[in-house]
Amino acid sequence: QVQLVESGGGLVQAGGSLRLSCAASGRTFSYSVMGWFRQVPGKEREFVAAIRWSSGSTYYADSVKGRFTISRDNAKNTMYLQMNSLKPEDTAVYYCAGQKSSIMIIPVTPERFDSWGQGTQVTVSS
């Protein structure tokens, strides 16, 4: 089974930047789509961004469009989320996830994803 491990979270001031990484390890990489979600206590897990692994096509939530960039390194089986112009409302635990199906349904929901990382905390201070 493929394991997903996030890294790169931390504390940053508003307007700053962070880069999250999600490394996939284990058996043969089999995800068609990889994504980032985030969650704050008491709220549902929220879609942030997704990328088709083969083509590199990207999808973003409106709340992060123009500020966040999702990318991947096929050779390293690693996905990234570059977060710029961070706002206090971006504070959350960020999770990476893998979807085996190649079908993208908009809006993107967590239920479509098969595997999840353990999460990494991102805190943006005002």
URNOR-V177616 format. One record per backbone hydrogen bond with DSSP energy under -0.5 kcal/mol. NH is the residue of the N-H (numbers start at 0). CO is the residue of the C=O. If there is no record, write none. Layout:
nh;co
NH;CO
NH;CO
This chain:
nh;co
2;24
4;22
6;20
9;120
11;122
13;124
14;85
15;12
17;82
19;80
20;6
21;78
22;4
23;76
24;2
24;22
31;98
32;98
33;50
34;96
35;48
36;94
37;45
38;92
42;39
45;37
47;35
48;35
49;58
50;33
51;56
52;31
55;51
58;49
60;47
63;60
64;60
66;63
67;63
68;81
70;79
72;77
73;71
75;72
76;72
76;73
77;72
78;21
79;70
80;19
81;68
82;17
82;80
83;66
83;81
84;14
85;15
89;86
90;87
91;121
92;38
93;91
93;119
94;36
96;34
97;114
98;32
104;102
105;103
111;108
112;109
113;97
114;97
116;95
119;93
121;91
122;9
124;11
124;122
